[in-house]
Amino acid sequence: MRMIGITLVALAGNMWQNSKLTNAAGIKFVGRVMFLSALALGLLTIFIPAELAPFTIFYAVIGLGFALAYLINLTRK
């Protein structure tokens, strides 16, 4: 349920931003929302109360990889 909530926050932030602004500041806002959402999903996947299986680790790495990609692109000019 938490993962669904995080995903819905990310989608709601993107939809709200895209409906209001279409400039560089808007794109940065969307990037920040997606960075936080991807980071939260990756961390939540790691800390689920279950044994970490290879699929779970792979899924977390994908989420954290997306977070890293957003962070790198947010810090670039």
MMTF fields as JSON, N, C-alpha, C and O atoms, coordinates in Angstrom:
{
  "mmtfVersion": "1.0.0",
  "mmtfProducer": "UNKNOWN",
  "numBonds": 307,
  "numAtoms": 308,
  "numGroups": 77,
  "numChains": 1,
  "numModels": 1,
  "chainsPerModel": [1],
  "groupsPerChain": [77],
  "chainIdList": ["A"],
  "bondAtomList": [4, 2, 8, 6, 12, 10, 16, 14, 20, 18, 24, 22, 28, 26, 32, 30, 36, 34, 40, 38, 44, 42, 48, 46, 52, 50, 56, 54, 60, 58, 64, 62, 68, 66, 72, 70, 76, 74, 80, 78, 84, 82, 88, 86, 92, 90, 96, 94, 100, 98, 104, 102, 108, 106, 112, 110, 116, 114, 120, 118, 124, 122, 128, 126, 132, 130, 136, 134, 140, 138, 144, 142, 148, 146, 152, 150, 156, 154, 160, 158, 164, 162, 168, 166, 172, 170, 176, 174, 180, 178, 184, 182, 188, 186, 192, 190, 196, 194, 200, 198, 204, 202, 208, 206, 212, 210, 216, 214, 220, 218, 224, 222, 228, 226, 232, 230, 236, 234, 240, 238, 244, 242, 248, 246, 252, 250, 256, 254, 260, 258, 264, 262, 268, 266, 272, 270, 276, 274, 280, 278, 284, 282, 288, 286, 292, 290, 296, 294, 300, 298, 304, 302],
  "bondOrderList": [1, 1, 1, 1, 1, 1, 1, 1, 1, 1, 1, 1, 1, 1, 1, 1, 1, 1, 1, 1, 1, 1, 1, 1, 1, 1, 1, 1, 1, 1, 1, 1, 1, 1, 1, 1, 1, 1, 1, 1, 1, 1, 1, 1, 1, 1, 1, 1, 1, 1, 1, 1, 1, 1, 1, 1, 1, 1, 1, 1, 1, 1, 1, 1, 1, 1, 1, 1, 1, 1, 1, 1, 1, 1, 1, 1],
  "groupList": [{"groupName": "MET", "atomNameList": ["N", "CA", "C", "O"], "elementList": ["N", "C", "C", "O"], "formalChargeList": [0, 0, 0, 0], "bondAtomList": [1, 0, 2, 1, 3, 2], "bondOrderList": [1, 1, 2], "singleLetterCode": "M", "chemCompType": "L-PEPTIDE LINKING"}, {"groupName": "ARG", "atomNameList": ["N", "CA", "C", "O"], "elementList": ["N", "C", "C", "O"], "formalChargeList": [0, 0, 0, 0], "bondAtomList": [1, 0, 2, 1, 3, 2], "bondOrderList": [1, 1, 2], "singleLetterCode": "R", "chemCompType": "L-PEPTIDE LINKING"}, {"groupName": "ILE", "atomNameList": ["N", "CA", "C", "O"], "elementList": ["N", "C", "C", "O"], "formalChargeList": [0, 0, 0, 0], "bondAtomList": [1, 0, 2, 1, 3, 2], "bondOrderList": [1, 1, 2], "singleLetterCode": "I", "chemCompType": "L-PEPTIDE LINKING"}, {"groupName": "GLY", "atomNameList": ["N", "CA", "C", "O"], "elementList": ["N", "C", "C", "O"], "formalChargeList": [0, 0, 0, 0], "bondAtomList": [1, 0, 2, 1, 3, 2], "bondOrderList": [1, 1, 2], "singleLetterCode": "G", "chemCompType": "PEPTIDE LINKING"}, {"groupName": "THR", "atomNameList": ["N", "CA", "C", "O"], "elementList": ["N", "C", "C", "O"], "formalChargeList": [0, 0, 0, 0], "bondAtomList": [1, 0, 2, 1, 3, 2], "bondOrderList": [1, 1, 2], "singleLetterCode": "T", "chemCompType": "L-PEPTIDE LINKING"}, {"groupName": "LEU", "atomNameList": ["N", "CA", "C", "O"], "elementList": ["N", "C", "C", "O"], "formalChargeList": [0, 0, 0, 0], "bondAtomList": [1, 0, 2, 1, 3, 2], "bondOrderList": [1, 1, 2], "singleLetterCode": "L", "chemCompType": "L-PEPTIDE LINKING"}, {"groupName": "VAL", "atomNameList": ["N", "CA", "C", "O"], "elementList": ["N", "C", "C", "O"], "formalChargeList": [0, 0, 0, 0], "bondAtomList": [1, 0, 2, 1, 3, 2], "bondOrderList": [1, 1, 2], "singleLetterCode": "V", "chemCompType": "L-PEPTIDE LINKING"}, {"groupName": "ALA", "atomNameList": ["N", "CA", "C", "O"], "elementList": ["N", "C", "C", "O"], "formalChargeList": [0, 0, 0, 0], "bondAtomList": [1, 0, 2, 1, 3, 2], "bondOrderList": [1, 1, 2], "singleLetterCode": "A", "chemCompType": "L-PEPTIDE LINKING"}, {"groupName": "ASN", "atomNameList": ["N", "CA", "C", "O"], "elementList": ["N", "C", "C", "O"], "formalChargeList": [0, 0, 0, 0], "bondAtomList": [1, 0, 2, 1, 3, 2], "bondOrderList": [1, 1, 2], "singleLetterCode": "N", "chemCompType": "L-PEPTIDE LINKING"}, {"groupName": "TRP", "atomNameList": ["N", "CA", "C", "O"], "elementList": ["N", "C", "C", "O"], "formalChargeList": [0, 0, 0, 0], "bondAtomList": [1, 0, 2, 1, 3, 2], "bondOrderList": [1, 1, 2], "singleLetterCode": "W", "chemCompType": "L-PEPTIDE LINKING"}, {"groupName": "GLN", "atomNameList": ["N", "CA", "C", "O"], "elementList": ["N", "C", "C", "O"], "formalChargeList": [0, 0, 0, 0], "bondAtomList": [1, 0, 2, 1, 3, 2], "bondOrderList": [1, 1, 2], "singleLetterCode": "Q", "chemCompType": "L-PEPTIDE LINKING"}, {"groupName": "SER", "atomNameList": ["N", "CA", "C", "O"], "elementList": ["N", "C", "C", "O"], "formalChargeList": [0, 0, 0, 0], "bondAtomList": [1, 0, 2, 1, 3, 2], "bondOrderList": [1, 1, 2], "singleLetterCode": "S", "chemCompType": "L-PEPTIDE LINKING"}, {"groupName": "LYS", "atomNameList": ["N", "CA", "C", "O"], "elementList": ["N", "C", "C", "O"], "formalChargeList": [0, 0, 0, 0], "bondAtomList": [1, 0, 2, 1, 3, 2], "bondOrderList": [1, 1, 2], "singleLetterCode": "K", "chemCompType": "L-PEPTIDE LINKING"}, {"groupName": "PHE", "atomNameList": ["N", "CA", "C", "O"], "elementList": ["N", "C", "C", "O"], "formalChargeList": [0, 0, 0, 0], "bondAtomList": [1, 0, 2, 1, 3, 2], "bondOrderList": [1, 1, 2], "singleLetterCode": "F", "chemCompType": "L-PEPTIDE LINKING"}, {"groupName": "PRO", "atomNameList": ["N", "CA", "C", "O"], "elementList": ["N", "C", "C", "O"], "formalChargeList": [0, 0, 0, 0], "bondAtomList": [1, 0, 2, 1, 3, 2], "bondOrderList": [1, 1, 2], "singleLetterCode": "P", "chemCompType": "L-PEPTIDE LINKING"}, {"groupName": "GLU", "atomNameList": ["N", "CA", "C", "O"], "elementList": ["N", "C", "C", "O"], "formalChargeList": [0, 0, 0, 0], "bondAtomList": [1, 0, 2, 1, 3, 2], "bondOrderList": [1, 1, 2], "singleLetterCode": "E", "chemCompType": "L-PEPTIDE LINKING"}, {"groupName": "TYR", "atomNameList": ["N", "CA", "C", "O"], "elementList": ["N", "C", "C", "O"], "formalChargeList": [0, 0, 0, 0], "bondAtomList": [1, 0, 2, 1, 3, 2], "bondOrderList": [1, 1, 2], "singleLetterCode": "Y", "chemCompType": "L-PEPTIDE LINKING"}],
  "groupTypeList": [0, 1, 0, 2, 3, 2, 4, 5, 6, 7, 5, 7, 3, 8, 0, 9, 10, 8, 11, 12, 5, 4, 8, 7, 7, 3, 2, 12, 13, 6, 3, 1, 6, 0, 13, 5, 11, 7, 5, 7, 5, 3, 5, 5, 4, 2, 13, 2, 14, 7, 15, 5, 7, 14, 13, 4, 2, 13, 16, 7, 6, 2, 3, 5, 3, 13, 7, 5, 7, 16, 5, 2, 8, 5, 4, 1, 12],
  "groupIdList": [1, 2, 3, 4, 5, 6, 7, 8, 9, 10, 11, 12, 13, 14, 15, 16, 17, 18, 19, 20, 21, 22, 23, 24, 25, 26, 27, 28, 29, 30, 31, 32, 33, 34, 35, 36, 37, 38, 39, 40, 41, 42, 43, 44, 45, 46, 47, 48, 49, 50, 51, 52, 53, 54, 55, 56, 57, 58, 59, 60, 61, 62, 63, 64, 65, 66, 67, 68, 69, 70, 71, 72, 73, 74, 75, 76, 77],
  "secStructList": [7, 2, 2, 2, 2, 2, 2, 2, 2, 2, 2, 2, 2, 2, 2, 2, 2, 2, 2, 2, 7, 7, 1, 2, 2, 2, 2, 2, 2, 2, 2, 2, 2, 2, 2, 2, 2, 2, 2, 2, 2, 2, 2, 2, 2, 2, 6, 1, 1, 1, 7, 7, 7, 2, 2, 2, 2, 2, 2, 2, 2, 2, 2, 2, 2, 2, 2, 2, 2, 2, 2, 2, 2, 2, 2, 7, 7],
  "xCoordList": [0.822, 0.0, 0.867, 0.526, 1.982, 2.854, 3.46, 3.593, 3.824, 4.412, 3.39, 3.74, 2.153, 1.107, 0.916, 0.746, 0.945, 0.812, 1.925, 1.67, 3.154, 4.289, 4.126, 4.368, 3.717, 3.518, 2.421, 2.556, 1.342, 0.262, 0.688, 0.261, 1.521, 2.034, 2.873, 2.751, 3.719, 4.551, 3.699, 3.939, 2.716, 1.853, 1.033, 0.867, 0.522, -0.267, 0.594, 0.148, 1.829, 2.736, 3.044, 3.079, 3.264, 3.551, 2.342, 2.476, 1.183, -0.012, -0.318, -0.661, -0.197, -0.456, 0.529, 0.133, 1.81, 2.831, 2.653, 2.738, 2.412, 2.263, 1.042, 1.026, 0.015, -1.168, -0.975, -1.722, -0.007, 0.198, 1.325, 1.141, 2.471, 3.654, 4.307, 4.274, 4.896, 5.656, 6.989, 7.376, 7.683, 8.975, 10.053, 9.78, 11.26, 12.377, 12.132, 12.514, 11.502, 11.208, 10.228, 10.347, 9.276, 8.324, 8.983, 8.66, 9.908, 10.626, 11.471, 11.549, 12.107, 12.889, 12.001, 12.388, 10.817, 9.89, 9.505, 9.501, 9.184, 8.827, 10.012, 9.826, 11.213, 12.403, 12.596, 12.983, 12.326, 12.441, 11.396, 11.695, 10.176, 9.116, 9.481, 9.334, 9.951, 10.303, 11.523, 11.578, 12.506, 13.669, 13.236, 13.635, 12.423, 11.97, 11.132, 11.248, 10.302, 9.456, 10.288, 10.085, 11.213, 12.059, 12.926, 13.109, 13.46, 14.267, 13.422, 13.855, 12.224, 11.345, 10.958, 10.935, 10.657, 10.306, 11.485, 11.313, 12.674, 13.859, 14.15, 14.432, 14.082, 14.344, 13.249, 13.532, 12.027, 10.925, 11.037, 10.722, 11.48, 11.663, 12.733, 12.588, 13.795, 14.866, 14.401, 14.779, 13.583, 13.193, 11.851, 11.271, 11.348, 10.11, 10.379, 11.478, 9.388, 9.618, 9.552, 8.658, 10.5, 10.577, 12.029, 12.858, 12.315, 13.667, 13.96, 13.125, 15.148, 15.518, 15.862, 16.847, 15.057, 15.282, 15.977, 15.999, 16.539, 17.202, 16.288, 16.739, 15.009, 14.093, 13.907, 13.878, 13.782, 13.581, 14.79, 14.635, 15.966, 17.191, 17.265, 17.597, 16.959, 16.964, 15.957, 16.261, 14.779, 13.727, 14.167, 13.929, 14.809, 15.302, 16.414, 16.461, 17.296, 18.395, 17.84, 18.361, 16.792, 16.18, 15.617, 15.853, 14.875, 14.312, 15.384, 15.273, 16.428, 17.514, 18.315, 18.859, 18.388, 19.048, 18.315, 18.932, 16.981, 16.195, 16.388, 16.499, 16.43, 16.648, 18.005, 18.12, 19.022, 20.354, 20.357, 20.981, 19.665, 19.599, 18.917, 19.375, 17.82, 17.151, 18.052, 18.117, 18.756, 19.642, 20.773, 21.089, 21.37, 22.45, 21.947, 22.605, 20.797, 20.268, 19.765, 19.755, 19.344, 18.933, 20.126, 19.992, 21.277, 22.457, 23.222, 24.069, 22.93, 23.579, 22.923, 21.752, 23.669, 23.126, 22.36, 21.833],
  "yCoordList": [-1.193, 0.0, 1.258, 2.249, 1.22, 2.403, 2.655, 3.799, 1.57, 1.738, 2.325, 3.157, 1.904, 2.469, 3.948, 4.771, 4.285, 5.683, 6.553, 7.657, 6.066, 6.831, 7.036, 8.129, 5.988, 6.091, 7.098, 7.871, 7.089, 8.037, 9.474, 10.386, 9.69, 11.039, 11.51, 12.655, 10.636, 11.005, 11.347, 12.349, 10.519, 10.781, 12.053, 12.83, 12.267, 13.474, 14.724, 15.723, 14.676, 15.813, 16.111, 17.273, 15.079, 15.28, 15.827, 16.748, 15.276, 15.767, 17.214, 18.019, 17.547, 18.913, 19.873, 20.914, 19.52, 20.396, 20.561, 21.675, 19.483, 19.559, 20.36, 20.943, 20.403, 21.178, 22.663, 23.479, 23.041, 24.442, 25.138, 26.24, 24.501, 25.143, 24.253, 23.027, 24.884, 24.128, 24.82, 25.023, 25.179, 25.844, 25.059, 23.978, 25.59, 24.891, 24.665, 23.625, 25.623, 25.448, 24.299, 23.549, 24.159, 23.059, 21.708, 20.745, 21.647, 20.392, 20.032, 18.859, 21.018, 20.748, 20.244, 19.342, 20.824, 20.377, 18.919, 18.123, 18.58, 17.195, 16.27, 15.17, 16.704, 15.908, 15.671, 14.577, 16.692, 16.535, 15.564, 14.723, 15.689, 14.77, 13.338, 12.429, 13.138, 11.791, 11.254, 10.062, 12.114, 11.687, 11.188, 10.106, 11.98, 11.584, 10.311, 9.456, 10.185, 8.995, 7.751, 6.705, 7.856, 6.708, 6.311, 5.123, 7.297, 7.01, 6.326, 5.348, 6.84, 6.251, 4.819, 3.941, 4.583, 3.223, 2.273, 1.14, 2.72, 1.868, 1.538, 0.387, 2.547, 2.306, 1.462, 0.592, 1.712, 0.931, -0.533, -1.429, -0.77, -2.141, -2.857, -4.038, -2.153, -2.767, -3.079, -4.103, -2.203, -2.346, -3.047, -2.944, -3.751, -4.494, -5.595, -6.149, -5.917, -6.926, -8.348, -9.12, -8.678, -10.015, -10.283, -9.373, -11.529, -11.888, -11.288, -11.337, -10.728, -10.131, -11.237, -11.955, -11.365, -12.33, -11.611, -10.381, -12.363, -11.713, -10.74, -9.674, -11.098, -10.202, -8.904, -7.824, -9.003, -7.824, -6.894, -5.679, -7.458, -6.654, -6.008, -4.828, -6.776, -6.248, -5.105, -4.082, -5.275, -4.255, -2.987, -1.88, -3.149, -1.994, -1.283, -0.053, -2.036, -1.434, -0.619, 0.452, -1.117, -0.366, 0.955, 2.004, 0.913, 2.137, 3.12, 4.316, 2.622, 3.506, 4.013, 5.117, 3.211, 3.659, 4.825, 5.777, 4.736, 5.854, 7.092, 8.202, 6.913, 8.05, 8.69, 9.915, 7.869, 8.39, 9.132, 10.185, 8.587, 9.26, 10.617, 11.595, 10.679, 11.972, 12.944, 14.119, 12.469, 13.335, 13.88, 15.068, 13.041, 13.47, 14.534, 15.554, 14.305, 15.275, 16.546, 17.601, 16.467, 17.691, 18.58, 19.802, 17.982, 18.767, 19.291, 20.174, 18.757, 19.253, 20.535, 20.78, 21.347, 22.602, 22.379, 23.33],
  "zCoordList": [0.0, 0.0, 0.0, -0.646, 0.72, 0.735, -0.641, -1.076, -1.318, -2.643, -3.617, -4.455, -3.515, -4.364, -4.032, -4.932, -2.74, -2.33, -2.887, -3.367, -2.826, -3.357, -4.854, -5.366, -5.552, -6.989, -7.326, -8.274, -6.554, -6.807, -6.537, -7.245, -5.523, -5.258, -6.439, -6.874, -6.954, -8.101, -9.317, -9.99, -9.591, -10.742, -10.555, -11.495, -9.349, -9.093, -9.235, -9.8, -8.724, -8.864, -10.314, -10.718, -11.093, -12.512, -13.258, -14.063, -13.004, -13.692, -13.318, -14.184, -12.041, -11.6, -12.262, -12.787, -12.236, -12.8, -14.301, -14.819, -14.987, -16.442, -16.85, -17.934, -16.007, -16.352, -16.072, -16.612, -15.255, -14.858, -15.623, -16.142, -15.689, -16.267, -17.311, -17.213, -18.3, -19.302, -19.562, -20.713, -18.495, -18.649, -17.895, -17.372, -17.838, -17.2, -15.715, -15.18, -15.041, -13.62, -13.411, -12.442, -14.303, -14.215, -14.398, -13.703, -15.337, -15.574, -14.363, -13.998, -13.729, -12.518, -11.386, -10.644, -11.255, -10.219, -10.433, -9.494, -11.665, -11.986, -11.701, -11.181, -12.035, -11.748, -10.256, -9.844, -9.444, -7.989, -7.448, -6.601, -7.945, -7.506, -7.869, -7.051, -9.08, -9.517, -8.776, -8.472, -8.477, -7.702, -6.328, -5.898, -5.646, -4.308, -4.357, -3.48, -5.362, -5.478, -5.78, -5.163, -6.714, -7.046, -5.856, -5.592, -5.137, -3.953, -2.881, -2.273, -2.654, -1.643, -2.013, -1.15, -3.274, -3.699, -3.548, -3.098, -3.915, -3.765, -2.316, -1.981, -1.45, -0.027, 0.611, 1.434, 0.241, 0.79, 0.378, 1.161, -0.836, -1.302, -0.485, -0.171, -0.144, 0.65, 2.063, 2.631, 2.633, 4.031, 4.239, 5.32, 3.236, 3.449, 4.464, 4.5, 5.29, 6.337, 5.785, 6.132, 4.932, 4.356, 3.982, 3.956, 3.697, 3.285, 1.914, 1.011, 1.771, 0.485, -0.503, -0.328, -1.522, -2.593, -3.749, -3.788, -4.68, -5.821, -6.579, -6.997, -6.759, -7.455, -6.673, -7.263, -5.352, -4.519, -4.62, -4.74, -4.574, -4.686, -6.068, -6.188, -7.105, -8.477, -8.62, -9.233, -8.063, -8.121, -7.402, -7.884, -6.247, -5.494, -6.26, -6.284, -6.876, -7.651, -8.817, -9.129, -9.457, -10.555, -10.038, -10.638, -8.929, -8.362, -7.948, -8.218, -7.292, -6.863, -8.059, -8.02, -9.12, -10.345, -10.993, -11.472, -11.002, -11.52, -10.652, -11.173, -9.342, -8.444, -8.727, -8.764, -8.926, -9.228, -10.566, -10.692, -11.555, -12.866, -12.751, -13.342, -11.989, -11.785, -11.056, -11.419, -10.022, -9.261, -10.133, -10.066, -10.929, -11.823, -12.78, -12.982, -13.362, -14.328, -13.676, -14.311, -12.415, -11.717, -11.376, -11.317, -11.155, -10.787, -12.007, -11.874, -13.184, -14.401, -14.859, -14.571, -15.564, -16.087, -17.36, -17.938]
}
